[in-house]
């Protein structure tokens, strides 16, 4: 298909073609943590699964920072690419990669220094504290690879090459599973073995992805890469910083909710951890559609084809509702099998905790999809304030309800608050999109 298909093809077809590799890549990316959790749960212990779960909310904060920063660079690169300014496409890509590397090194150092303090602050059960810290420390060592891979993926998506990250992820996910099995079963390295397997797999994926991207950029335009430009970095930051704020505040909210769950003990934490792994799988189509919305809208803005955005939004709503229905059916048909990947049925408390996810969250998945695609349009158009407010409201609902009501009615409120936050987020973002106010920002640029 033409490299400019996002600005030329029929929107439904273009978005579906672009989103499918994103979706498959995201599913394979989930294998990193999914394989760790499943293999550790089966071959180490339930407490080891709880230790990964205690680390999950914190690691998610750093992943969210990487994704948020990637959004800023991706939008700017997409606009240059849509406008056929290939020299600036290359230059902005260079700026993005250098900035990501520096940021990841700083965050990795902070994480290694304060990992135990944060875990204690989150009420991590003492019987899993050492394992959780060991897993986190190895994770932070590999943070530059994680950040670089996300930066590279954003660059590929901005160029409409969403299938390339998929190829690398398939390879590295298989490598991760093989290394997990070898480290945990053969060498008996336990939780640490799973963490090292993840680090090595991410490093391989990032390196291969970087080599191919440089070749693609050289073929795109014969001009040399430009110098590092603070003005371009500032332009990216105007979109990236609010996106980082949104992504990280939601993840910090999840981390705070994790502190509530931790107070109920390691068995409930293990069940909740399994549910969060399932949620990360269930929401993949919607996060992928949200990323597609940003790239699609940004390229069409750059190409001055803004009328296509409305038609594309309608196509994304259709894809969102179809995806939500399909996931609802699959998750309800295979509920027991999905939970059993992580937890044995004789672990009554953990199993029951995980099963509550299917009651309160799965039926409401369409709202995260609607929230994601609407947020994606607002980000691409530079409307960061309403987007940020919507996501802070989403976060506040989850945190406040969990802290106030969990001691009274139990941990189930932590599940109930999730779709309530999604709905509130969509109402705010949707009101801006449907009012047409987001277009005013475009006229000012």
SULBEL-V310250 format. One record per residue. RES is the residue in one small letter. SS is DSSP state (a for helix, b for strand, c for the rest). OMEGA is omega in radians with two decimals (none if undefined). D_CENTER is the distance of its C-alpha to the mean C-alpha in Angstrom with 2 decimals. Layout:
res: [RES	RES]
ss: [SS	SS]
omega: [OMEGA	OMEGA]
d_center: [D_CENTER	D_CENTER]
//
This chain:
res: [x	x	x	x	x	x	x	x	x	x	x	x	x	x	x	x	x	x	x	x	x	x	x	x	x	x	x	x	x	x	x	x	x	x	x	x	x	x	x	x	x	x	x	x	x	x	x	x	x	x	x	x	x	x	x	x	x	x	x	x	x	x	x	x	x	x	x	x	x	x	x	x	x	x	x	x	x	x	x	x	x	x	x	x	x	x	x	x	x	x	x	x	x	x	x	x	x	x	x	x	x	x	x	x	x	x	x	x	x	x	x	x	x	x	x	x	x	x	x	x	x	x	x	x	x	x	x	x	x	x	x	x	x	x	x	x	x	x	x	x	x	x	x	x	x	x	x	x	x	x	x	x	x	x	x	x	x	x	x	x	x	x	x	x	x	x	x	x	x	x	x	x	x	x	x	x	x	x	x	x	x	x	x	x	x	x	x	x	x	x	x	x	x	x	x	x	x	x	x	x	x	x	x	x	x	x	x	x	x	x	x	x	x	x	x	x	x	x	x	x	x	x	x	x	x	x	x	x	x	x	x	x	x	x	x	x	x	x	x	x	x	x	x	x	x	x	x	x	x	x	x	x	x	x	x	x	x	x	x	x	x	x	x	x	x	x	x	x	x	x	x	x	x	x	x	x	x	x	x	x	x	x	x	x	x	x	x	x	x	x	x	x	x	x	x	x	x	x	x	x	x	x	x	x	x	x	x	x	x	x	x	x	x	x	x	x	x	x	x	x	x	x	x	x	x	x	x	x	x	x	x	x	x	x	x	x	x	x	x	x	x	x	x	x	x	x	x	x	x	x	x	x	x	x	x	x	x	x	x	x	x	x	x	x	x	x	x	x	x	x	x	x	x	x	x	x	x	x	x	x	x	x	x	x	x	x	x	x	x	x	x	x	x	x	x	x	x	x	x	x	x	x	x	x	x	x	x	x	x	x	x	x	x	x	x	x	x	x	x	x	x	x	x	x	x	x	x	x	x	x	x	x	x	x	x	x	x	x	x	x	x	x	x	x	x]
ss: [c	c	c	c	a	a	a	a	c	c	a	a	a	a	a	a	a	a	a	a	a	a	a	a	a	a	a	a	a	a	a	a	a	a	a	a	a	a	a	a	a	a	a	c	c	a	a	a	a	a	a	a	a	a	a	a	a	a	a	a	a	a	a	a	a	a	a	a	a	a	a	a	a	a	a	a	a	a	a	a	a	a	c	c	c	a	a	a	a	a	a	a	a	a	a	a	a	a	a	a	a	a	a	a	a	a	a	a	a	a	a	a	a	a	a	a	a	a	a	a	a	c	c	c	c	a	a	a	a	a	a	a	a	a	a	a	a	a	a	a	a	c	a	a	a	a	a	a	a	a	a	a	a	a	a	a	a	a	c	c	c	a	a	a	a	a	a	a	a	a	a	a	a	a	a	a	a	a	a	a	a	a	a	a	a	a	c	c	c	a	a	a	a	a	a	a	a	a	a	a	a	a	a	a	a	a	a	a	a	a	a	a	a	a	a	a	a	a	a	a	c	c	c	c	c	c	c	c	c	a	a	a	a	a	a	a	a	a	a	a	a	a	a	a	a	a	a	a	a	a	a	a	a	a	a	a	a	a	a	a	a	a	c	c	c	a	a	a	a	a	a	a	a	a	a	a	a	a	a	a	a	a	c	a	a	a	a	a	a	a	a	a	a	a	a	a	a	a	a	a	a	a	c	c	c	c	a	a	a	a	a	a	a	a	a	a	a	a	a	a	a	a	a	a	a	a	a	a	a	a	a	a	a	c	a	a	a	a	a	a	c	c	c	c	c	c	c	a	a	a	a	a	a	a	a	a	a	a	a	a	c	a	a	a	a	a	a	a	a	a	a	a	a	a	a	a	a	a	a	a	c	c	c	a	a	a	a	a	a	a	a	a	a	a	a	a	a	a	a	a	a	a	a	a	a	a	a	a	a	c	c	a	a	a	a	a	a	a	a	a	a	a	a	a	a	a	a	a	a	a	a	a	a	a	a	c	c	a	a	a	a	a	a	a	c]
omega: [3.11	3.12	-3.12	-3.04	-3.14	3.13	-3.10	-3.04	3.04	-2.99	-3.11	3.13	-3.10	-3.10	3.13	3.13	-3.13	-3.02	-3.05	3.07	3.08	-3.09	3.14	3.11	3.14	3.08	3.14	3.11	3.09	-3.14	3.11	-3.12	-3.14	3.13	3.09	-3.06	-3.07	-3.11	3.11	-3.14	-3.08	-2.97	3.07	3.14	3.07	3.12	3.09	3.06	3.11	3.13	3.06	3.13	3.11	3.13	-2.96	-3.09	3.14	3.12	3.14	3.09	-3.12	3.06	-3.12	3.08	3.13	-3.13	3.13	3.10	3.11	3.10	-3.13	-3.14	-3.10	-3.14	-3.12	3.12	3.12	-3.13	3.11	-3.12	3.10	3.12	-3.13	3.04	-2.97	3.08	3.13	3.03	3.13	-3.08	3.14	3.06	3.11	3.14	-3.14	-3.07	3.13	-3.12	3.13	-3.11	-3.14	3.14	-3.09	3.13	3.12	-3.11	3.11	3.12	3.12	-3.13	-3.13	-3.11	-2.96	-3.05	-3.11	3.14	3.14	3.13	3.09	3.13	-3.13	3.12	3.11	3.13	-3.05	-3.10	3.11	-3.03	-3.09	3.12	3.14	3.13	3.14	3.12	-3.12	-3.09	3.11	3.10	-3.12	3.07	-3.12	-3.07	3.10	3.12	3.12	-3.13	-3.13	3.11	3.13	3.08	3.14	3.11	3.10	3.12	3.10	-3.13	3.13	3.13	-3.11	-3.09	-3.03	-3.12	-3.08	3.07	3.11	-3.11	-3.13	-3.13	3.09	3.13	-3.05	3.10	3.08	3.10	-3.14	-3.13	3.13	3.14	3.06	-3.09	-3.14	-3.08	-3.04	-3.04	-3.06	-3.07	3.06	-3.11	3.08	-3.09	-3.12	3.11	3.11	3.14	3.12	3.10	3.12	-3.13	-3.10	-3.13	3.12	3.13	3.12	-3.13	-3.12	-3.10	3.14	3.14	-3.14	-3.11	-3.12	-3.13	3.12	3.12	3.13	-3.12	3.10	3.11	-3.09	-3.04	-3.07	-3.11	3.13	3.05	-3.13	3.09	3.09	-3.04	3.11	3.13	3.09	3.09	3.11	3.14	3.09	-3.06	3.14	3.09	-3.05	-3.05	3.05	3.12	3.06	3.12	3.13	-3.08	-3.06	3.12	3.07	3.14	3.06	3.06	3.09	3.12	3.10	3.06	3.09	3.09	3.08	-3.14	-3.13	-3.10	3.13	3.09	-3.00	-3.14	3.10	3.09	3.11	3.11	3.12	3.11	3.09	3.13	3.13	3.04	3.13	3.10	-3.13	3.08	-3.08	-3.07	-3.13	-3.13	-3.05	3.04	3.11	3.10	3.09	3.09	3.10	3.13	3.14	-3.11	-3.13	-3.11	-3.10	3.12	-3.14	3.02	3.11	-3.14	-3.13	3.08	-2.98	3.12	3.13	-3.07	-3.14	3.12	3.10	3.12	3.10	3.12	-3.13	3.06	3.11	3.14	3.13	-3.10	3.10	3.13	-3.13	3.13	-3.13	-3.14	3.10	-3.13	-3.11	-3.09	3.11	3.10	-3.04	-3.10	-3.06	-3.14	-3.14	3.11	-3.08	3.04	-3.04	-2.95	3.06	-3.06	3.13	3.02	-2.90	-3.06	-3.14	-3.12	3.14	3.11	3.14	-3.07	3.13	3.10	-3.10	-3.13	-2.96	-3.00	-3.04	-3.13	-3.03	-3.03	-3.12	-3.08	3.07	3.08	3.13	3.08	-3.05	-3.08	3.11	3.08	-3.13	3.10	-3.13	3.12	-3.11	-3.11	3.12	3.13	-3.00	-3.09	3.12	3.09	-3.13	3.12	-3.12	-3.10	3.05	3.06	3.09	3.12	-3.06	3.13	-3.10	-3.07	-3.05	-3.14	-3.13	-3.10	-3.08	-2.96	-3.13	3.11	-3.08	-3.04	3.07	-3.02	-3.09	3.14	3.11	3.02	-3.08	-3.08	-3.07	3.14	3.08	3.08	3.11	-3.10	3.14	3.12	-3.11	3.13	-3.12	-3.14	-3.11	-3.14	3.10	-3.12	-3.05	3.08	-3.11	-3.10	-3.12	-3.13	-3.13	3.11	3.14	-3.11	-3.12	-3.06	none]
d_center: [27.18	27.90	25.37	25.68	25.00	22.43	25.39	28.12	27.31	27.44	24.15	23.42	24.11	22.27	19.01	19.32	20.10	17.22	14.57	15.89	15.09	11.49	11.34	13.35	11.45	8.18	10.79	12.37	9.50	9.46	13.10	12.79	12.33	14.04	16.98	17.32	17.53	19.80	22.08	22.44	23.19	25.77	27.38	27.14	27.12	25.57	25.58	23.56	20.85	21.15	20.85	17.47	16.51	17.98	15.88	12.53	12.26	13.29	11.11	8.03	9.79	10.04	6.57	6.07	9.37	8.65	6.19	8.88	11.60	10.68	11.02	14.43	15.69	14.57	16.47	19.52	19.65	19.43	22.27	24.42	23.90	24.75	27.81	28.77	28.95	28.01	29.33	26.96	24.11	24.90	25.53	22.33	20.42	22.53	21.94	18.15	18.36	20.99	19.25	16.03	18.39	20.40	17.64	16.16	19.75	20.45	17.46	18.29	21.87	21.08	19.02	21.90	24.47	23.13	21.16	24.13	24.86	21.44	21.66	25.16	24.15	21.74	24.75	23.59	26.49	28.92	29.38	25.89	25.54	26.71	24.47	21.36	22.43	23.22	19.79	18.17	20.72	20.03	16.27	17.15	19.58	16.97	14.63	16.23	15.43	11.68	11.85	14.28	12.45	9.51	12.54	14.38	11.90	11.92	15.67	16.10	14.38	16.59	19.52	18.86	18.51	15.37	17.29	17.66	14.24	14.87	18.20	17.11	14.44	17.16	19.47	17.43	16.18	19.86	20.86	18.59	20.19	23.62	23.28	22.07	25.18	27.46	26.42	26.40	29.27	31.48	31.27	30.61	28.12	26.31	23.05	23.47	23.84	20.47	18.90	21.02	20.15	16.43	17.49	19.94	17.74	15.11	18.17	19.73	16.78	16.51	20.30	20.87	18.31	20.02	23.45	22.88	21.33	24.42	26.66	25.10	25.48	29.05	29.93	28.51	31.04	33.96	33.72	32.62	29.44	30.26	30.39	27.64	27.86	27.21	27.60	24.76	22.55	23.61	22.79	19.18	19.00	20.20	17.01	14.64	16.07	15.72	12.11	11.58	13.79	11.99	8.49	10.52	13.13	11.15	9.93	13.57	14.74	13.15	14.82	18.00	17.93	17.57	20.79	22.48	21.61	22.80	26.14	26.83	27.13	25.59	26.29	24.38	21.56	21.50	21.39	18.66	16.59	17.26	16.28	12.84	12.39	13.75	11.61	8.38	10.58	12.12	9.32	8.23	11.09	10.34	6.92	8.87	11.84	10.46	9.75	13.13	14.72	14.16	15.60	18.29	19.43	19.46	21.51	23.87	24.33	25.24	27.58	29.09	28.41	26.99	28.70	26.37	23.42	25.03	25.76	22.24	20.92	23.39	22.22	18.58	19.97	21.89	19.03	16.99	20.07	20.92	17.54	17.79	21.36	20.73	18.10	20.47	23.32	21.75	20.42	23.82	25.83	24.24	23.41	25.66	24.64	20.91	21.75	24.28	21.80	21.19	24.24	27.87	29.66	32.22	29.67	30.52	28.76	25.38	25.69	26.63	23.79	21.21	23.24	22.88	19.29	20.96	23.35	21.40	17.86	18.15	20.86	18.89	15.75	17.18	16.69	12.91	13.39	16.11	14.28	11.38	14.04	16.32	14.00	13.32	17.11	17.76	15.56	17.29	20.60	20.23	20.57	18.43	20.70	20.51	16.75	16.57	19.29	17.70	14.55	16.94	19.02	16.21	15.66	19.44	20.18	18.03	19.48	23.01	23.56	22.37	24.60	27.54	27.73	26.42	29.69	31.65	30.18	27.94	24.32	23.90	23.40	19.98	19.05	21.15	19.56	16.09	17.40	19.80	17.14	15.49	19.06	20.03	17.08	18.07	21.71	21.34	19.20	21.27	24.48	23.81	22.88	25.82	28.21	27.73	27.40	24.37	26.90	28.98	26.45	26.82	30.58	30.48	28.64]
//
